[in-house]
Amino acid sequence: MIQAILVLALGFYVLVKGADWFVEGASSLACYFHIPQLVIGLTICAMGTSLPEASVSLVAAIHDNAQITIGNVVGSNILNILIILGISSLITRLKIQKSTFLIEIPFMLFSTLALLIMSKDEVITFNEGMILGAFFLGYLFYLYFLSRKNEEQEESKHSLLVCFTLILLGIFFVIIGSHLVVNSATSLSTMIGLSKRFIGLTVVAFGTSLPELVTSVVAAKKGKADIAIGNIVGSNIFNILFVVGSVSLICPIPFESHFFVDVLVALGSGLFLWISTIKNQELRRIHGFLMLVFYGLYFLYLC
């Protein structure tokens, strides 16, 4: 068991390091093309920090552990909002842009609702994966038009060679780390006697959400609320539409009835985020405190 825990810790470290390099390289590369901060947060940072979820879920599906996919994705989405945005808003007020409030957060809620509807027959099928993929393409088109608007931009910190090197090394480390995490998490669940649902919703979800945590907290401390909020909202959309959609194209994803409650919690978390920002369009410390309390109650439910 000790060996499995050490391998799991090593896998998480490799995942986080790989995602960090990928985000650094991709963000710098995006700056060469004068892409706004908000778009970088919704695309490069969101997708880069979601690489662990994508890689872990794909590897799990290949190894006939597709049930880890739902736990990983839904657990990560809950953690992203309640823990990561909760902690970030305790550090500083997070101002939410009008487009994020009116379009991106509602689209995140729509994606979660779509997953909830697709779960009624307790399996995510190939055809449903195609639908999720179509929604994801629509989201990418929206981001393309968003990037054409004139917003605040930053200069690249690295040369093109360094950018591409960081991106390639990041992808390589993420792939290696995902294999370590899936294998060790599966072994741990068998040895301890815990369900793969619990492991996916907690241990694996927390480990694969570490890049989002680091990225958003650092962005919040630097006063870059666009990246902090965009990273989380974009990651949640990416997790459902791309990760679940891609895995279901490889094999049907079992959706245990217990996951229905977890998806409802993810939907409720998103609704709380949206409703909390209706008046001032910003997350304050009280919102962050309530988010952490809500996650504590959810964790007690899981236990």
C-alpha positions as a Markdown table, in Angstrom:
| # | Residue | x | y | z |
|---|---|---|---|---|
| 1 | Met | 0.0 | 0.0 | 0.0 |
| 2 | Ile | 2.9 | 2.4 | 0.9 |
| 3 | Gln | 4.3 | 1.8 | -2.6 |
| 4 | Ala | 1.0 | 2.6 | -4.3 |
| 5 | Ile | 0.7 | 5.8 | -2.3 |
| 6 | Leu | 4.2 | 6.9 | -3.2 |
| 7 | Val | 3.5 | 6.1 | -6.9 |
| 8 | Leu | 0.3 | 8.1 | -6.7 |
| 9 | Ala | 2.2 | 11.1 | -5.2 |
| 10 | Leu | 4.8 | 10.8 | -7.8 |
| 11 | Gly | 2.2 | 10.7 | -10.5 |
| 12 | Phe | 0.5 | 13.8 | -9.2 |
| 13 | Tyr | 3.8 | 15.6 | -9.1 |
| 14 | Val | 4.6 | 14.7 | -12.7 |
| 15 | Leu | 1.1 | 15.7 | -13.8 |
| 16 | Val | 1.3 | 19.1 | -12.1 |
| 17 | Lys | 4.8 | 19.8 | -13.4 |
| 18 | Gly | 3.8 | 18.8 | -16.9 |
| 19 | Ala | 0.7 | 20.9 | -16.9 |
| 20 | Asp | 2.7 | 23.8 | -15.5 |
| 21 | Trp | 5.2 | 23.6 | -18.3 |
| 22 | Phe | 2.5 | 23.3 | -20.9 |
| 23 | Val | 0.6 | 26.3 | -19.6 |
| 24 | Glu | 3.7 | 28.4 | -19.4 |
| 25 | Gly | 4.8 | 27.5 | -23.0 |
| 26 | Ala | 1.3 | 27.8 | -24.5 |
| 27 | Ser | 0.5 | 31.1 | -22.8 |
| 28 | Ser | 3.7 | 32.6 | -24.0 |
| 29 | Leu | 3.1 | 31.3 | -27.5 |
| 30 | Ala | -0.4 | 32.8 | -27.4 |
| 31 | Cys | 1.1 | 36.2 | -26.5 |
| 32 | Tyr | 2.9 | 36.2 | -29.8 |
| 33 | Phe | -0.4 | 36.3 | -31.5 |
| 34 | His | -1.7 | 39.1 | -29.2 |
| 35 | Ile | -4.5 | 36.9 | -27.7 |
| 36 | Pro | -6.3 | 38.6 | -24.8 |
| 37 | Gln | -5.8 | 37.5 | -21.1 |
| 38 | Leu | -9.5 | 36.4 | -20.8 |
| 39 | Val | -9.2 | 34.1 | -23.9 |
| 40 | Ile | -5.9 | 32.7 | -22.7 |
| 41 | Gly | -7.6 | 31.8 | -19.4 |
| 42 | Leu | -10.6 | 30.2 | -21.2 |
| 43 | Thr | -8.5 | 28.3 | -23.6 |
| 44 | Ile | -4.8 | 27.8 | -23.1 |
| 45 | Cys | -4.9 | 27.8 | -19.3 |
| 46 | Ala | -8.2 | 26.0 | -19.1 |
| 47 | Met | -7.3 | 23.2 | -21.5 |
| 48 | Gly | -3.7 | 23.0 | -20.3 |
| 49 | Thr | -4.7 | 22.6 | -16.6 |
| 50 | Ser | -7.4 | 20.1 | -17.7 |
| 51 | Leu | -4.8 | 17.9 | -19.4 |
| 52 | Pro | -4.5 | 15.7 | -16.3 |
| 53 | Glu | -8.2 | 15.1 | -16.3 |
| 54 | Ala | -8.2 | 14.3 | -20.0 |
| 55 | Ser | -5.1 | 12.1 | -19.9 |
| 56 | Val | -6.2 | 10.2 | -16.7 |
| 57 | Ser | -9.7 | 9.6 | -18.1 |
| 58 | Leu | -8.4 | 8.4 | -21.5 |
| 59 | Val | -5.9 | 6.1 | -19.9 |
| 60 | Ala | -8.6 | 4.8 | -17.5 |
| 61 | Ala | -10.9 | 4.0 | -20.4 |
| 62 | Ile | -8.2 | 2.2 | -22.3 |
| 63 | His | -7.5 | 0.1 | -19.2 |
| 64 | Asp | -11.3 | -0.7 | -18.8 |
| 65 | Asn | -11.7 | 1.6 | -15.8 |
| 66 | Ala | -14.0 | 4.1 | -17.6 |
| 67 | Gln | -16.1 | 4.5 | -14.5 |
| 68 | Ile | -13.2 | 6.6 | -13.1 |
| 69 | Thr | -13.8 | 9.1 | -15.9 |
| 70 | Ile | -17.1 | 10.4 | -14.4 |
| 71 | Gly | -15.8 | 10.5 | -10.9 |
| 72 | Asn | -12.7 | 12.3 | -12.0 |
| 73 | Val | -14.5 | 14.9 | -14.2 |
| 74 | Val | -17.4 | 15.6 | -11.9 |
| 75 | Gly | -15.2 | 15.6 | -8.8 |
| 76 | Ser | -12.8 | 18.0 | -10.5 |
| 77 | Asn | -15.6 | 20.3 | -11.5 |
| 78 | Ile | -16.9 | 20.5 | -8.0 |
| 79 | Leu | -13.4 | 21.1 | -6.6 |
| 80 | Asn | -12.7 | 23.7 | -9.2 |
| 81 | Ile | -15.7 | 25.9 | -8.1 |
| 82 | Leu | -16.0 | 25.2 | -4.4 |
| 83 | Ile | -12.4 | 24.8 | -3.4 |
| 84 | Ile | -10.3 | 26.6 | -6.0 |
| 85 | Leu | -12.6 | 29.6 | -6.6 |
| 86 | Gly | -13.4 | 29.5 | -2.8 |
| 87 | Ile | -9.7 | 29.9 | -1.9 |
| 88 | Ser | -9.0 | 32.4 | -4.7 |
| 89 | Ser | -11.9 | 34.7 | -3.6 |
| 90 | Leu | -10.6 | 34.6 | 0.0 |
| 91 | Ile | -7.3 | 36.0 | -1.3 |
| 92 | Thr | -8.9 | 38.8 | -3.2 |
| 93 | Arg | -12.2 | 39.9 | -4.8 |
| 94 | Leu | -12.6 | 38.3 | -8.2 |
| 95 | Lys | -14.3 | 40.6 | -10.7 |
| 96 | Ile | -16.2 | 38.6 | -13.4 |
| 97 | Gln | -16.4 | 40.1 | -16.9 |
| 98 | Lys | -19.8 | 40.6 | -18.4 |
| 99 | Ser | -19.2 | 38.0 | -21.2 |
| 100 | Thr | -18.2 | 35.4 | -18.5 |
| 101 | Phe | -21.3 | 36.2 | -16.5 |
| 102 | Leu | -23.7 | 36.2 | -19.5 |
| 103 | Ile | -22.2 | 33.5 | -21.7 |
| 104 | Glu | -19.4 | 31.3 | -20.3 |
| 105 | Ile | -20.9 | 30.5 | -16.9 |
| 106 | Pro | -24.4 | 29.7 | -18.4 |
| 107 | Phe | -22.7 | 27.5 | -21.0 |
| 108 | Met | -20.9 | 25.7 | -18.2 |
| 109 | Leu | -24.3 | 25.1 | -16.5 |
| 110 | Phe | -25.7 | 24.0 | -19.8 |
| 111 | Ser | -22.9 | 21.5 | -20.3 |
| 112 | Thr | -23.4 | 20.1 | -16.8 |
| 113 | Leu | -27.2 | 19.8 | -17.4 |
| 114 | Ala | -26.5 | 18.0 | -20.7 |
| 115 | Leu | -24.4 | 15.4 | -18.8 |
| 116 | Leu | -27.2 | 15.0 | -16.2 |
| 117 | Ile | -29.7 | 14.4 | -19.0 |
| 118 | Met | -27.5 | 11.9 | -20.7 |
| 119 | Ser | -27.0 | 10.0 | -17.5 |
| 120 | Lys | -30.6 | 8.8 | -17.3 |
| 121 | Asp | -29.8 | 5.4 | -18.9 |
| 122 | Glu | -26.7 | 5.0 | -16.8 |
| 123 | Val | -24.2 | 5.1 | -19.7 |
| 124 | Ile | -22.7 | 7.8 | -21.9 |
| 125 | Thr | -22.8 | 6.4 | -25.4 |
| 126 | Phe | -20.9 | 7.0 | -28.6 |
| 127 | Asn | -23.7 | 9.1 | -30.1 |
| 128 | Glu | -23.9 | 11.2 | -26.9 |
| 129 | Gly | -20.1 | 11.7 | -27.1 |
| 130 | Met | -20.6 | 13.1 | -30.6 |
| 131 | Ile | -23.2 | 15.6 | -29.3 |
| 132 | Leu | -20.8 | 16.7 | -26.6 |
| 133 | Gly | -18.1 | 17.1 | -29.2 |
| 134 | Ala | -20.4 | 19.2 | -31.3 |
| 135 | Phe | -21.1 | 21.5 | -28.3 |
| 136 | Phe | -17.3 | 21.7 | -27.8 |
| 137 | Leu | -16.7 | 22.8 | -31.4 |
| 138 | Gly | -19.4 | 25.5 | -30.9 |
| 139 | Tyr | -17.6 | 26.7 | -27.8 |
| 140 | Leu | -14.3 | 26.9 | -29.7 |
| 141 | Phe | -16.0 | 29.0 | -32.4 |
| 142 | Tyr | -17.3 | 31.4 | -29.7 |
| 143 | Leu | -13.8 | 31.7 | -28.3 |
| 144 | Tyr | -12.4 | 32.5 | -31.7 |
| 145 | Phe | -14.8 | 35.4 | -32.1 |
| 146 | Leu | -14.0 | 36.5 | -28.6 |
| 147 | Ser | -10.3 | 36.6 | -29.4 |
| 148 | Arg | -10.9 | 39.1 | -32.2 |
| 149 | Lys | -12.0 | 41.7 | -29.7 |
| 150 | Asn | -9.5 | 44.2 | -28.5 |
| 151 | Glu | -8.6 | 43.5 | -24.8 |
| 152 | Glu | -5.6 | 43.7 | -22.5 |
| 153 | Gln | -2.6 | 41.8 | -23.9 |
| 154 | Glu | 0.8 | 40.8 | -22.6 |
| 155 | Glu | 4.2 | 40.3 | -24.2 |
| 156 | Ser | 5.6 | 36.8 | -24.5 |
| 157 | Lys | 8.2 | 35.9 | -21.9 |
| 158 | His | 10.0 | 33.2 | -23.9 |
| 159 | Ser | 11.3 | 32.6 | -27.4 |
| 160 | Leu | 9.4 | 30.4 | -29.8 |
| 161 | Leu | 11.9 | 27.6 | -29.3 |
| 162 | Val | 11.5 | 27.7 | -25.5 |
| 163 | Cys | 7.7 | 27.8 | -25.9 |
| 164 | Phe | 7.5 | 24.7 | -28.1 |
| 165 | Thr | 10.0 | 22.9 | -25.8 |
| 166 | Leu | 7.9 | 23.6 | -22.8 |
| 167 | Ile | 4.7 | 22.5 | -24.6 |
| 168 | Leu | 6.2 | 19.2 | -25.7 |
| 169 | Leu | 7.8 | 18.4 | -22.4 |
| 170 | Gly | 4.6 | 19.3 | -20.6 |
| 171 | Ile | 2.5 | 16.9 | -22.8 |
| 172 | Phe | 5.1 | 14.1 | -22.2 |
| 173 | Phe | 5.1 | 14.5 | -18.4 |
| 174 | Val | 1.3 | 14.7 | -18.3 |
| 175 | Ile | 1.0 | 11.4 | -20.2 |
| 176 | Ile | 3.5 | 9.6 | -17.9 |
| 177 | Gly | 1.9 | 11.1 | -14.8 |
| 178 | Ser | -1.6 | 10.0 | -15.9 |
| 179 | His | -0.4 | 6.3 | -16.2 |
| 180 | Leu | 1.1 | 6.4 | -12.7 |
| 181 | Val | -2.1 | 8.0 | -11.2 |
| 182 | Val | -4.5 | 5.6 | -12.8 |
| 183 | Asn | -2.6 | 2.5 | -12.0 |
| 184 | Ser | -1.9 | 3.5 | -8.4 |
| 185 | Ala | -5.4 | 4.8 | -7.7 |
| 186 | Thr | -6.9 | 1.5 | -9.0 |
| 187 | Ser | -4.6 | -0.5 | -6.8 |
| 188 | Leu | -5.4 | 1.6 | -3.8 |
| 189 | Ser | -9.2 | 1.3 | -4.3 |
| 190 | Thr | -8.8 | -2.5 | -4.4 |
| 191 | Met | -6.5 | -2.7 | -1.4 |
| 192 | Ile | -8.5 | -0.3 | 0.8 |
| 193 | Gly | -11.9 | -1.6 | -0.3 |
| 194 | Leu | -13.1 | 1.9 | -1.4 |
| 195 | Ser | -15.3 | 2.3 | -4.5 |
| 196 | Lys | -13.8 | 3.7 | -7.7 |
| 197 | Arg | -16.5 | 6.4 | -7.4 |
| 198 | Phe | -15.1 | 7.7 | -4.1 |
| 199 | Ile | -11.5 | 7.4 | -5.3 |
| 200 | Gly | -12.4 | 9.3 | -8.6 |
| 201 | Leu | -14.4 | 12.0 | -6.8 |
| 202 | Thr | -11.8 | 12.7 | -4.1 |
| 203 | Val | -8.2 | 11.5 | -4.5 |
| 204 | Val | -8.0 | 11.5 | -8.3 |
| 205 | Ala | -10.1 | 14.6 | -8.7 |
| 206 | Phe | -8.0 | 16.6 | -6.2 |
| 207 | Gly | -4.7 | 15.4 | -7.8 |
| 208 | Thr | -5.8 | 16.3 | -11.3 |
| 209 | Ser | -7.2 | 19.6 | -10.1 |
| 210 | Leu | -3.8 | 20.8 | -8.6 |
| 211 | Pro | -2.9 | 22.6 | -11.8 |
| 212 | Glu | -6.1 | 24.6 | -11.7 |
| 213 | Leu | -5.5 | 25.3 | -8.0 |
| 214 | Val | -2.0 | 26.6 | -8.6 |
| 215 | Thr | -2.9 | 28.6 | -11.7 |
| 216 | Ser | -6.0 | 30.3 | -10.2 |
| 217 | Val | -4.5 | 31.1 | -6.8 |
| 218 | Val | -1.4 | 32.6 | -8.4 |
| 219 | Ala | -3.5 | 34.6 | -10.8 |
| 220 | Ala | -5.7 | 35.8 | -7.9 |
| 221 | Lys | -2.6 | 36.9 | -5.9 |
| 222 | Lys | -1.4 | 38.8 | -9.0 |
| 223 | Gly | -4.8 | 40.5 | -9.4 |
| 224 | Lys | -5.5 | 38.8 | -12.7 |
| 225 | Ala | -9.1 | 37.8 | -12.0 |
| 226 | Asp | -9.8 | 37.2 | -15.8 |
| 227 | Ile | -7.4 | 34.3 | -15.8 |
| 228 | Ala | -8.5 | 32.9 | -12.4 |
| 229 | Ile | -12.2 | 32.8 | -13.3 |
| 230 | Gly | -11.6 | 32.0 | -17.0 |
| 231 | Asn | -9.4 | 29.1 | -16.0 |
| 232 | Ile | -12.0 | 27.4 | -13.8 |
| 233 | Val | -15.0 | 28.0 | -16.1 |
| 234 | Gly | -13.1 | 27.0 | -19.2 |
| 235 | Ser | -11.7 | 23.9 | -17.4 |
| 236 | Asn | -15.2 | 22.8 | -16.3 |
| 237 | Ile | -16.6 | 23.1 | -19.8 |
| 238 | Phe | -13.5 | 21.3 | -21.3 |
| 239 | Asn | -13.8 | 18.5 | -18.7 |
| 240 | Ile | -17.4 | 17.7 | -19.7 |
| 241 | Leu | -17.5 | 18.4 | -23.4 |
| 242 | Phe | -14.0 | 17.2 | -24.4 |
| 243 | Val | -12.9 | 14.7 | -21.8 |
| 244 | Val | -16.2 | 12.9 | -21.4 |
| 245 | Gly | -17.0 | 13.3 | -25.1 |
| 246 | Ser | -13.6 | 11.9 | -26.2 |
| 247 | Val | -13.7 | 8.9 | -23.8 |
| 248 | Ser | -17.2 | 8.0 | -24.8 |
| 249 | Leu | -16.0 | 7.8 | -28.4 |
| 250 | Ile | -13.5 | 5.2 | -27.3 |
| 251 | Cys | -15.9 | 3.1 | -25.2 |
| 252 | Pro | -19.2 | 3.6 | -23.4 |
| 253 | Ile | -18.8 | 5.2 | -20.0 |
| 254 | Pro | -20.7 | 3.5 | -17.2 |
| 255 | Phe | -22.7 | 6.0 | -15.2 |
| 256 | Glu | -23.6 | 4.6 | -11.7 |
| 257 | Ser | -26.8 | 5.9 | -10.2 |
| 258 | His | -24.8 | 7.4 | -7.3 |
| 259 | Phe | -23.1 | 9.8 | -9.7 |
| 260 | Phe | -26.5 | 11.5 | -10.3 |
| 261 | Val | -26.2 | 13.2 | -6.9 |
| 262 | Asp | -22.6 | 14.3 | -7.7 |
| 263 | Val | -23.6 | 15.9 | -11.0 |
| 264 | Leu | -26.4 | 17.7 | -9.2 |
| 265 | Val | -23.8 | 19.0 | -6.7 |
| 266 | Ala | -21.7 | 20.2 | -9.7 |
| 267 | Leu | -24.7 | 21.9 | -11.2 |
| 268 | Gly | -25.6 | 23.4 | -7.9 |
| 269 | Ser | -22.1 | 24.7 | -7.4 |
| 270 | Gly | -22.2 | 26.4 | -10.8 |
| 271 | Leu | -25.6 | 27.9 | -10.0 |
| 272 | Phe | -24.2 | 29.3 | -6.7 |
| 273 | Leu | -21.3 | 30.9 | -8.6 |
| 274 | Trp | -23.7 | 32.5 | -11.1 |
| 275 | Ile | -26.3 | 33.7 | -8.5 |
| 276 | Ser | -23.6 | 35.0 | -6.2 |
| 277 | Thr | -22.3 | 37.4 | -8.9 |
| 278 | Ile | -25.7 | 38.7 | -10.2 |
| 279 | Lys | -25.6 | 41.9 | -8.1 |
| 280 | Asn | -21.9 | 43.1 | -8.3 |
| 281 | Gln | -20.5 | 40.5 | -10.8 |
| 282 | Glu | -17.7 | 39.6 | -8.4 |
| 283 | Leu | -16.8 | 36.9 | -5.9 |
| 284 | Arg | -16.1 | 38.2 | -2.4 |
| 285 | Arg | -14.7 | 36.6 | 0.7 |
| 286 | Ile | -18.2 | 35.6 | 2.0 |
| 287 | His | -18.8 | 33.7 | -1.2 |
| 288 | Gly | -15.4 | 31.9 | -0.8 |
| 289 | Phe | -16.2 | 31.0 | 2.8 |
| 290 | Leu | -19.6 | 29.6 | 1.8 |
| 291 | Met | -18.1 | 27.6 | -1.0 |
| 292 | Leu | -15.6 | 25.9 | 1.3 |
| 293 | Val | -18.4 | 25.1 | 3.8 |
| 294 | Phe | -20.5 | 23.6 | 1.0 |
| 295 | Tyr | -17.6 | 21.4 | -0.1 |
| 296 | Gly | -17.0 | 20.3 | 3.5 |
| 297 | Leu | -20.7 | 19.2 | 3.7 |
| 298 | Tyr | -20.4 | 17.4 | 0.4 |
| 299 | Phe | -17.2 | 15.5 | 1.5 |
| 300 | Leu | -19.1 | 14.4 | 4.7 |
| 301 | Tyr | -21.8 | 13.1 | 2.5 |
| 302 | Leu | -19.3 | 11.1 | 0.5 |
| 303 | Cys | -17.8 | 9.6 | 3.7 |
